[in-house]
Amino acid sequence: MSGLMSLIYPPKCLLCGALLERQELDLCSKCRQDAPEQRRKNKKLRFLDSVTTLWHYEEDVRRSLLRYKFYGKRHYAKGYGRLLAMRISQEHDDGFEVLTWVPISPGRRLRRGYDQVELLAKAVGKELGLRPVRCLKKIRNNPAQSGLSGEAERRANVLGVYEANRAERFRGKRVLILDDVITTGSTMSECARVLLTAGAAEVHGAALASAAHKK
């Protein structure tokens, strides 16, 4: 951020919103220490070779992601991308050949004005040296997963919702797919199943937060 812009819009912590000190980037020192960080070696989901997440979806993390998703804070993507890319690099020395994301429906994108996971993918891709590729498209506007309770109901809600897009771009390759939040994992698992059926060699997942209980 330029000096003038920093004076007009001083950088704030992505999570708690506190003004950042000169030496701080993306998160204040308190949030770097206290944020509900996910431990490594997260539990695998169906059809995914691995899953990487930064935080537990609670408290300031939840409020931050809601601001990003529903209240126009699209500029959060840059900081989120730096943080998630760092974690991905720590857990995967061998890297990936294709980077993609879980897409939202055209209707939701129109109402919101942006696809928050696509923005995240662009930010992560910049850090990892990968240009995001649209490997999936949403072909049915299903009810939001957040309005459903059980895992079985969520799994049924995403069946047949996604289809592969230009499979020749990822066939036989190691794919990393991103989402913002993983709750039961039904959405990401279904996306991974579609990619594998269309010829992906491996599918790994990553997200900013997981609603899974701490262990």
N, C-alpha and C positions, 0 to 999 in steps of 0.2 A: 504494500500500500504506500502511495506517495506521501511525502511530508505534509502537503496541504490536506489531502484526503484524511490522513491520520488525525489532523487537528479537527476537521469537521465531523468525521465519523471515527472516533477513537476505537481501536480494536478491543473486543470484549471476549471473555471466556465463552467458548461454545456451550458449555454446560450450565454454569451458574449465572452467566451474564455480567460478572464483575469486570471492571476495567483491567486490562492487562498491563503489567509493568513492561518497561522497555525490553527487558531480556526474555520476556515470556512470549510464546507462540502458540496460538490455538487454545490452550488451556492455562488457567491460572495455576500457581504452584499448589494450592490447596486441592483443586480438582485432580491434578496429576497424582496426588498422593491418596486422595480419598474416594475417587470415582469407583463405582462397583465393577471392578475389572473382572473379565472372564478369565479363568485359568486356561492354560494351553491344553492341547489334546482334548478338544471338545468331543462330546459323544457324536458318533457318526449318524447320519440320517439315511433313510432308504435311497438307494441309487447314487449316493454321493460317496466319493472316496475319502473326503475329509471335509470338515467345516471349521472355519476360523471366525471368531467374533471378538469384538473389543470389550464390550460391557454387558452387564445385566441390565435389562430394560426396567428401570425403576428410578424413582426420585428425579434428580436433575437430568439424568440421561433421558428418561421418558419425556420430560418437559421440553428438553432441547430438540428431540426428534419430532415431537408434535409441532413445534414452531417451524421446523424445517419443512415438514410435510404439508401442513395445513395453513400456515400463516406467512407464507411468502419469503421465508428466510433462506432463499436459494444460495446465498453467498456462503452459507455454512459448508457447502459441498467441498470447497477447497481445503478447509481444515480437516473435515472428516476424511477426505481422501488421503491427506498426508498421514494421518494417524492409522487408518486402516491399512494403507500400503506398507507402512513400517511393520505392522504386525504380520501381514502376509509374507513379507520378505524374511522375517525371523523364523517363520514356520515352514517355509518352502524354499530351500536353497536351489532347487532345480528349476523353478519358474514355471511359466505357462506359455502355451502357444496362442491361445485365444482367450480374450476377455469379453464377457457379455453380461447381461443383467436381466432381472425379472421385470418385464414390461408392465405398465399399467394400461388400461383400456383407452382408446382414443377419446371417449367421452370424458373420462376422468382427467385426462391430460388437458383437454380443452377447458374444462371448468377450472382446473388448478393453474393452468398456464405453463406447466412444466412437468416432466417426469422426474421425480426426485432421485430415483435409482439410476436413471441414465446420467444425470448430472454427477452423481457419486462415481459412476463408472468412468466418466471422462477424467475426473480428478484423480482417481486411483491409477488409471491408465497413464496419465502424465508422469506420475511418480515411478511406475514400474516399466515405463518405456513400451507400453502396449496401447494400440489404438482400439477402443471398444468396437465390437462388431455386433450388429443386431441379429442374433441367432434365433430369436423367438418372436412370435407375434401373438397377441391375445385376440382370439377369434370369438369370444363370448364374454359379455359383460356380466359376470357372476356377482352375487351379493358380496359385500366386503367380508373378509375373513374375521375382522375384528368384532363383527356382530354375531359370530357363532361361538358356541361354547366347547363342545366335545371334539376330540381329535378325529373321530370317525366322520362327524359332520363336516369338519373342515376338509378332510381328504376327499369326500364325495363332492364338495363344492367346487374343487379345482379340476376334477376329471374332465378332459376334453376341452379345457379352456384355452390351452396353448398349442401352437403347432410350430414346427421347425421352419425357419426362414433361410433359404439358400444354404442348404446343408453342405454343399461342396466346400464352403468356407471353413467348416470345422470338422468334417469327416476325417476320422483317423487321428485326431489331434487331442491334446490335453487342454481341457476347457476350465476356466474359472468363471463362475457365475456369481453375481452380487445381488444382494437385497438390502433393504434398510434394517428391517427387524425380522427375526425368526421367532415365531411363537411355538407352534407344534412342529413346524418344519414341513407341513403338508404342501405348501406352495412350491418351495424350493425343491422338494423331492419330486413333485410332478414335473417341474421344468427339467430336472436332471433326467428323468425317465424319457421325456420326449427327445432330449439331445442324444442320449445313448441309443434310442431306437433309430434315430436318424443317422447314426454312425460315429458319434464322438467316441474316442478311445477311453477317456476318463473325464469325469466331471467332479470338480471340487467347488465348494461353496464358501462364501464369506459374507458377513454382514456386520453392521455397526453394533447391533445389540441382539441379545437373545432373552426371551422371556422364560427360558427354562429355569427351574429352581437351582439355587446354588447347591453345590455338593461339598 
